[in-house]
Amino acid sequence: MGLFDRATLAAGRARYAAAQGLRSAWYGAQMRAAKSRTTGFHRPDAPDFTPTRGKPDMALLRKAYFDLFIQDRRNVEAGLYPPPRDVTLAQLPHALKSARAFQADVEAVEARRQARNGTEVQAQLPEGSNRYPDYYRQNFHYQSGGWFSDESAELYDTQVEALFTGTAEAMRRAALAEIARELKGRDQRTVSLLDVACGNGRFLKTVMQVWPRLRASGLDLSPNYTEAARERLARWPHVQVIHDAAEAMPLPDASQDVIVSIFLFHELPEEVRGVVLAEVLRSLKQGGVFILADSVQFGDYEGMDGLLEYFPHGFHEPYYENYLAWDLDGACCTAGFEPVRQSLAFLTKVSVWRRA
């Protein structure tokens, strides 16, 4: 490597470190402000919580945090995806607006947490809402509106980034790296990709920015989030966003080359996870891959289980505790998938499976 190349590489790393450091500081400040407005909001050391799996090893947590960004930058330098452009002056007005909305909603979220009221949204759903399964009609994370308001779809990204101190996008990019490995050497125009539970379209937009001619689709059960996704993905008119359930995807058999699921399975009852896995297998072409990115589980990090225990206590995550001990590998193998590889990205585990 020549002097010019080394200088370019060093400059790129410096820009990356500055941007991600600023991003983490921004969302960390928002979470600290949220905590200051409540009594115990998002606190694993809350007096009403006692872990049964040991005190979390915070040194290990910090190491996993920094390892996430080291691997993210390595993925960029390996050419798996371009450097993130998630810190720009053009984004500042929207970031300030979202931060104000997040802080304004904090007290309502905390009131639900104190009352352990995660089903408030059931009394607010519009006529015809019986198409949504019972498990879905809840205020996950105690968020206002559950999955059934435009405000929720607007706030979601800020809420998640604040919770994870600005690491959510980097964790999602670990799944992006797996898509890049699968697409290497292939004509993107011939590859069909589905994002299951695409939410408001944030990750799918990132995918399309890297592979703009991909034959991509998103599917989500929220009417408000799918509408937000359509707006976010409007610059790619060939991308279809489907409002439907993962348990019965309106897709032909063997129609997809790649199916991605990010942060979905921990919000499903165990019996529904098996149904969704069967639908994913049915919709994949032979040899197609399923990329599953979700929470780390018990045993993935020695010394971290006590921290994971807090999430179902501090939030309305009714199926998360079961997910932590769920045999993900066994369930995928039973469904008919073959393992390819698995990696950890801070608090996210990325598993890649292939339909034989």
ZALOTI-911422 format. One record per residue (C-alpha): residue number from 0; x, z, y; residue in one letter. Coordinates in Angstrom, 3 decimals, decimal comma. Layout:
<recs>
 nuza        X        Z        Y seti
  NUM        X        Z        Y    a
...
</recs>
This chain:
<recs>
 nuza        X        Z        Y seti
    0    0,000    0,000    0,000    m
    1    1,421   -1,053    3,367    g
    2    1,684    1,056    6,499    l
    3   -1,344   -0,674    8,052    f
    4   -3,453   -0,066    4,944    d
    5   -2,471    3,595    4,827    r
    6   -3,343    4,003    8,504    a
    7   -6,723    2,323    7,973    t
    8   -7,441    4,543    4,979    l
    9   -6,486    7,697    6,887    a
   10   -8,646    6,679    9,844    a
   11  -11,600    6,045    7,548    g
   12  -11,206    9,437    5,937    r
   13  -10,976   11,125    9,319    a
   14  -14,152    9,428   10,543    r
   15  -15,938   10,381    7,338    y
   16  -14,824   14,028    7,547    a
   17  -15,831   14,289   11,196    a
   18  -19,256   12,738   10,642    a
   19  -20,128   14,746    7,541    q
   20  -18,786   17,935    9,094    g
   21  -20,951   17,370   12,168    l
   22  -23,939   16,614    9,968    r
   23  -23,505   19,776    7,906    s
   24  -23,066   21,864   11,048    a
   25  -26,254   20,368   12,548    w
   26  -28,423   21,156    9,555    y
   27  -26,740   24,476    8,944    g
   28  -27,602   25,503   12,512    a
   29  -31,216   24,512   11,903    q
   30  -31,397   26,676    8,794    m
   31  -29,845   29,627   10,604    r
   32  -32,411   29,212   13,379    a
   33  -35,185   29,099   10,785    a
   34  -33,926   32,296    9,161    k
   35  -33,760   34,062   12,510    s
   36  -37,459   33,389   13,086    r
   37  -38,589   35,003    9,837    t
   38  -37,931   37,983    7,548    t
   39  -36,198   36,709    4,465    g
   40  -36,782   32,959    4,710    f
   41  -34,503   31,105    2,257    h
   42  -32,411   34,197    1,447    r
   43  -31,093   34,736   -2,102    p
   44  -30,112   38,255   -0,987    d
   45  -33,690   39,115    0,030    a
   46  -34,533   42,749   -0,849    p
   47  -37,451   41,723   -3,079    d
   48  -35,251   39,530   -5,302    f
   49  -32,918   40,692   -8,065    t
   50  -31,161   38,033  -10,165    p
   51  -31,070   38,610  -13,918    t
   52  -28,267   36,123  -14,571    r
   53  -25,575   37,702  -12,482    g
   54  -24,570   37,611   -8,853    k
   55  -23,879   34,038   -7,675    p
   56  -20,218   33,098   -7,366    d
   57  -20,089   31,947   -3,744    m
   58  -16,483   30,743   -4,066    a
   59  -17,606   28,396   -6,824    l
   60  -20,504   27,256   -4,665    l
   61  -18,154   26,443   -1,783    r
   62  -15,839   24,519   -4,107    k
   63  -18,762   22,476   -5,456    a
   64  -19,816   21,777   -1,864    y
   65  -16,421   20,368   -0,882    f
   66  -16,053   18,517   -4,187    d
   67  -19,296   16,672   -3,389    l
   68  -17,835   15,154   -0,233    f
   69  -14,471   14,416   -1,862    i
   70  -16,230   12,444   -4,607    q
   71  -18,532   10,738   -2,097    d
   72  -15,527    9,484   -0,146    r
   73  -13,810    8,388   -3,354    r
   74  -16,887    6,354   -4,225    n
   75  -16,660    4,648   -0,848    v
   76  -12,971    3,881   -1,331    e
   77  -13,704    2,556   -4,832    a
   78  -16,108    0,065   -3,269    g
   79  -19,224    1,453   -4,927    l
   80  -21,057    1,584   -1,591    y
   81  -20,158    1,334    2,103    p
   82  -19,360    4,382    4,261    p
   83  -22,503    6,266    5,276    p
   84  -23,801    5,596    8,757    r
   85  -25,953    8,693    9,080    d
   86  -24,385   10,104   12,258    v
   87  -24,856    7,837   15,295    t
   88  -25,957    8,328   18,894    l
   89  -28,937    6,039   18,263    a
   90  -30,281    8,575   15,767    q
   91  -30,056   11,519   18,154    l
   92  -33,569   11,300   19,715    p
   93  -35,211   11,220   16,279    h
   94  -32,966   14,027   15,028    a
   95  -33,949   16,243   17,986    l
   96  -37,638   15,478   17,509    k
   97  -37,440   16,279   13,779    s
   98  -35,535   19,509   14,445    a
   99  -38,186   20,710   16,894    r
  100  -40,975   19,876   14,443    a
  101  -39,140   21,677   11,620    f
  102  -38,692   24,846   13,678    q
  103  -42,322   24,736   14,808    a
  104  -43,451   24,669   11,172    d
  105  -41,163   27,436    9,918    v
  106  -43,494   30,327   10,633    e
  107  -46,397   28,657    8,811    a
  108  -44,175   28,074    5,787    v
  109  -42,965   31,674    5,869    e
  110  -46,542   32,972    6,073    a
  111  -47,396   31,092    2,882    r
  112  -44,258   32,385    1,217    r
  113  -45,123   35,980    2,072    q
  114  -48,692   35,494    0,816    a
  115  -47,484   33,529   -2,225    r
  116  -50,047   30,890   -1,253    n
  117  -48,968   27,585   -2,719    g
  118  -52,417   26,094   -3,228    t
  119  -53,696   26,010    0,355    e
  120  -53,777   22,230    0,361    v
  121  -56,416   22,143   -2,386    q
  122  -59,085   23,157    0,130    a
  123  -57,967   20,480    2,590    q
  124  -57,849   17,371    0,412    l
  125  -60,082   14,437    1,362    p
  126  -62,955   13,079   -0,673    e
  127  -61,792   11,168   -3,729    g
  128  -58,780   13,415   -4,259    s
  129  -59,771   14,025   -7,885    n
  130  -57,515   11,107   -8,746    r
  131  -54,605   13,508   -8,246    y
  132  -53,707   15,842  -11,141    p
  133  -54,042   19,591  -10,617    d
  134  -50,292   20,191  -10,758    y
  135  -49,813   17,797   -7,840    y
  136  -52,415   19,345   -5,528    r
  137  -50,211   22,192   -4,344    q
  138  -48,072   23,100   -1,353    n
  139  -44,724   22,539   -3,038    f
  140  -42,029   24,496   -1,162    h
  141  -44,951   26,094    0,754    y
  142  -44,777   23,056    3,024    q
  143  -47,677   22,355    5,366    s
  144  -49,979   19,656    4,016    g
  145  -48,332   19,509    0,601    g
  146  -47,823   15,821   -0,196    w
  147  -51,002   14,904    1,701    f
  148  -50,208   14,631    5,388    s
  149  -48,290   12,300    7,662    d
  150  -46,587   15,341    9,188    e
  151  -45,240   16,356    5,776    s
  152  -43,858   12,862    5,182    a
  153  -42,189   12,990    8,584    e
  154  -40,732   16,488    8,158    l
  155  -39,548   16,213    4,566    y
  156  -36,077   14,773    5,181    d
  157  -35,182   17,422    7,754    t
  158  -36,536   20,242    5,568    q
  159  -34,451   19,140    2,595    v
  160  -31,280   18,557    4,592    e
  161  -31,602   21,948    6,295    a
  162  -32,143   23,658    2,952    l
  163  -29,011   22,055    1,490    f
  164  -26,903   22,281    4,679    t
  165  -26,686   18,544    5,199    g
  166  -25,706   17,609    1,636    t
  167  -28,919   15,974    0,393    a
  168  -27,884   12,429    1,320    e
  169  -24,458   12,815   -0,280    a
  170  -26,094   14,150   -3,454    m
  171  -28,436   11,146   -3,534    r
  172  -25,460    8,824   -3,127    r
  173  -24,187   10,082   -6,480    a
  174  -27,165    8,188   -7,941    a
  175  -26,309    5,221   -5,708    l
  176  -22,868    5,135   -7,334    a
  177  -24,497    4,784  -10,756    e
  178  -26,605    1,877   -9,525    i
  179  -23,403    0,238   -8,257    a
  180  -21,752    0,627  -11,648    r
  181  -24,750   -0,967  -13,333    e
  182  -24,918   -3,884  -10,873    l
  183  -21,196   -4,690  -10,926    k
  184  -20,717   -8,391  -11,645    g
  185  -24,455   -9,133  -11,638    r
  186  -26,482  -11,304   -9,271    d
  187  -28,627   -8,763   -7,411    q
  188  -31,371  -11,368   -7,007    r
  189  -31,998  -11,233  -10,747    t
  190  -32,068   -7,431  -11,052    v
  191  -35,334   -5,477  -10,885    s
  192  -35,111   -1,827   -9,810    l
  193  -37,814    0,816   -9,572    l
  194  -37,533    4,086   -7,649    d
  195  -39,983    6,498   -9,315    v
  196  -41,346    9,111   -6,890    a
  197  -39,784    7,226   -3,988    c
  198  -41,382    9,589   -1,465    g
  199  -41,060    8,341    2,092    n
  200  -38,587    5,649    1,026    g
  201  -35,367    7,189    2,307    r
  202  -33,279    6,582   -0,821    f
  203  -34,776    3,147   -1,471    l
  204  -33,868    2,135    2,075    k
  205  -30,265    3,132    1,340    t
  206  -30,364    1,015   -1,819    v
  207  -31,662   -2,004    0,103    m
  208  -29,020   -1,642    2,801    q
  209  -26,389   -2,067    0,083    v
  210  -28,204   -4,728   -2,006    w
  211  -30,680   -6,420    0,358    p
  212  -31,760   -9,112   -2,132    r
  213  -32,486   -6,762   -4,997    l
  214  -35,917   -7,098   -6,612    r
  215  -36,856   -3,516   -5,818    a
  216  -40,025   -1,449   -5,962    s
  217  -40,950    2,128   -5,164    g
  218  -43,722    4,201   -6,696    l
  219  -45,195    7,456   -5,445    d
  220  -48,448    9,380   -5,845    l
  221  -48,716   10,527   -2,226    s
  222  -50,802    8,234   -0,006    p
  223  -49,034    9,492    3,106    n
  224  -45,523    9,213    1,725    y
  225  -46,101    5,717    0,342    t
  226  -47,362    4,597    3,739    e
  227  -44,251    6,068    5,360    a
  228  -42,126    4,257    2,747    a
  229  -43,801    0,929    3,531    r
  230  -42,998    1,368    7,211    e
  231  -39,408    2,352    6,449    r
  232  -38,895   -0,646    4,147    l
  233  -40,730   -3,215    6,272    a
  234  -37,537   -5,167    7,031    r
  235  -37,411   -6,119    3,338    w
  236  -40,818   -7,771    2,790    p
  237  -40,050   -8,491   -0,871    h
  238  -39,923   -4,735   -1,643    v
  239  -43,190   -3,437   -3,086    q
  240  -44,320    0,171   -2,645    v
  241  -46,910    1,236   -5,195    i
  242  -49,298    4,155   -4,725    h
  243  -49,748    5,450   -8,269    d
  244  -48,708    8,084  -10,789    a
  245  -45,476    8,120  -12,766    a
  246  -47,511    9,103  -15,847    e
  247  -49,246    5,700  -15,862    a
  248  -47,113    3,227  -13,961    m
  249  -48,895   -0,104  -13,344    p
  250  -45,925   -2,129  -14,559    l
  251  -45,563   -4,609  -17,430    p
  252  -43,638   -3,534  -20,515    d
  253  -39,884   -4,186  -20,381    a
  254  -40,015   -5,345  -16,757    s
  255  -37,267   -3,266  -15,093    q
  256  -33,476   -3,436  -15,339    d
  257  -32,896   -0,118  -13,546    v
  258  -35,223    2,838  -13,005    i
  259  -34,163    5,697  -10,748    v
  260  -35,779    9,116  -10,396    s
  261  -34,521   11,555   -7,780    i
  262  -35,735   15,172   -7,519    f
  263  -38,957   14,487   -9,450    l
  264  -38,679   16,154  -12,849    f
  265  -38,290   19,740  -11,635    h
  266  -41,703   19,393   -9,971    e
  267  -43,467   18,304  -13,161    l
  268  -44,978   20,517  -15,868    p
  269  -42,969   20,216  -19,073    e
  270  -45,677   18,279  -20,919    e
  271  -45,850   15,738  -18,083    v
  272  -42,090   15,158  -18,146    r
  273  -42,374   13,755  -21,660    g
  274  -45,166   11,398  -20,579    v
  275  -43,096   10,135  -17,647    v
  276  -40,059    9,596  -19,878    l
  277  -42,225    7,522  -22,234    a
  278  -43,445    5,428  -19,290    e
  279  -39,900    4,890  -18,057    v
  280  -38,805    3,759  -21,519    l
  281  -41,788    1,423  -21,817    r
  282  -41,084   -0,169  -18,436    s
  283  -37,343   -0,680  -19,015    l
  284  -35,919   -3,827  -20,500    k
  285  -33,851   -3,391  -23,614    q
  286  -30,403   -2,414  -22,418    g
  287  -31,831   -1,242  -19,082    g
  288  -30,717    2,053  -17,562    v
  289  -32,546    5,140  -16,374    f
  290  -30,747    7,161  -13,692    i
  291  -32,132   10,676  -13,445    l
  292  -30,920   12,801  -10,532    a
  293  -32,342   16,285  -10,251    d
  294  -31,391   19,924   -9,909    s
  295  -28,508   21,356  -11,868    v
  296  -29,693   23,616  -14,685    q
  297  -28,706   26,900  -16,258    f
  298  -25,218   26,606  -17,720    g
  299  -24,096   23,602  -15,668    d
  300  -21,958   25,843  -13,442    y
  301  -20,593   29,095  -14,757    e
  302  -21,483   31,766  -12,211    g
  303  -24,253   29,798  -10,452    m
  304  -27,293   30,708  -12,552    d
  305  -28,201   33,672  -10,344    g
  306  -28,512   31,341   -7,349    l
  307  -30,726   28,910   -9,260    l
  308  -33,022   31,785  -10,216    e
  309  -33,867   32,302   -6,553    y
  310  -35,491   28,916   -5,946    f
  311  -38,763   29,564   -7,789    p
  312  -38,837   33,004   -6,149    h
  313  -38,161   31,886   -2,578    g
  314  -40,223   28,700   -2,664    f
  315  -43,394   27,496   -4,271    h
  316  -41,686   25,681   -7,154    e
  317  -44,129   26,386   -9,994    p
  318  -42,293   24,350  -12,660    y
  319  -38,709   24,821  -11,543    y
  320  -37,976   27,910  -13,627    e
  321  -39,050   26,050  -16,758    n
  322  -36,955   23,063  -15,696    y
  323  -33,829   25,194  -15,373    l
  324  -33,891   25,905  -19,118    a
  325  -35,470   22,582  -20,168    w
  326  -33,513   20,590  -22,752    d
  327  -33,082   17,461  -20,646    l
  328  -30,669   15,794  -23,049    d
  329  -32,854   16,514  -26,068    g
  330  -35,985   15,269  -24,311    a
  331  -34,339   11,993  -23,272    c
  332  -32,909   11,381  -26,742    c
  333  -36,270   12,162  -28,346    t
  334  -37,963    9,717  -25,960    a
  335  -35,645    6,940  -27,185    g
  336  -32,786    6,870  -24,685    f
  337  -29,077    6,780  -25,427    e
  338  -26,721    8,819  -23,216    p
  339  -24,239    6,948  -21,028    v
  340  -22,669    9,582  -18,742    r
  341  -23,454   12,677  -16,740    q
  342  -21,939   14,196  -13,608    s
  343  -22,521   17,019  -11,142    l
  344  -22,848   16,465   -7,402    a
  345  -23,022   19,934   -5,853    f
  346  -26,548   21,158   -6,757    l
  347  -27,614   17,843   -8,291    t
  348  -27,002   16,616  -11,834    k
  349  -26,974   12,858  -12,370    v
  350  -27,663   11,624  -15,908    s
  351  -27,519    7,985  -16,950    v
  352  -29,478    6,835  -19,993    w
  353  -29,865    3,445  -21,613    r
  354  -32,752    1,973  -23,528    r
  355  -31,204    0,916  -26,801    a
</recs>
